[in-house]
Amino acid sequence: MSDIINLPWLAHEISVTDSSDPGLVGVSGKIVNETRRTIQVRTQSGEITIPKEIVTFTIDSGREIIGSNVTQRPEDRIGRRYH
């Protein structure tokens, strides 16, 4: 089975665990869009765009992903190898 980092993230649950912007820590919801540098999340209070560069997050309560390591287009991330 593939690691979540290599799968499409749309419609998965995201939770921000750390960020240089304290206002983003704890943000969670469903991923509705992803670009090279951002993840758009639908939360209970509306949609928010999260810059990948400044966050660490989990998807579906899995392992933590450092956002700055996945700043490529989603289609390029899928086939890439991560350490």
N, C-alpha and C positions, 0 to 999 in steps of 0.2 A: 504494500500500500504506500502511496506517495505521502510525503510530509505535507502538511497544510501550506507551508510556504510556497510549494510548487503548484498548488491547485488554484483555480479561480476563487476569489473571495466574495463575489456578489452573493447576497442573501445570507451570508454567515454572520454570526454575532461577534462583535469586536468589543474589547474592553481595554481602555488606556490605563496602563499600570504606572507609568512614569513619564514625565515631560518637563522640559525647561520652562514651559508655561503652566504654572500651577492650576490654572483654570481648566486645563484639559484632563488632568488626572481624575480618574473615576468616570469619565465619559464612556457610555456603553450604548450599544444599539445594533441595528442591522445595517450592514454595508449595502449601499444602494448604487455606488459608483466608485471607480478607482481610476486615477490617472497616474502619470509618472511620479508626481510629487505629492499627491493628496489622496485622501480616502474620504468619501462623503458618507456620513452615517445618519440614519434616521433614529433619533432618540425619542423619548416620551414627550419632550418639549419642542420637537421640531428637528429639522435637518441641520447638520453642522459639518463643515469641511475641516478636516484635520490634516495639517502638514506632516508628512511622513518623517521629515528630517529631524523633528524635535520630540518625537514620542517613542515609547516602548509600549507594546500592546500584546494582547493575546487574542487569538481567534478561536471561537468555540471552546474557551477555557483551556486551550492547549498550552504549549510552551511559549515563553516570551519571545517576541520578535522585535529586534531593534530596527526602527523605521528607517534610519539612514542607510541600512544595509540593503533595503529593498526599494531604492529609488530608481526603478526602471519601469517601463511600460508593463502592464500586467501580462501581455502576450510574450514579452521577453523574459519575465520572471519565471514563467511556467517551466521552461526547459533548462533553467540555470542550476548550477550546483553551488550549494552553500555549505560552509563549514560550521 
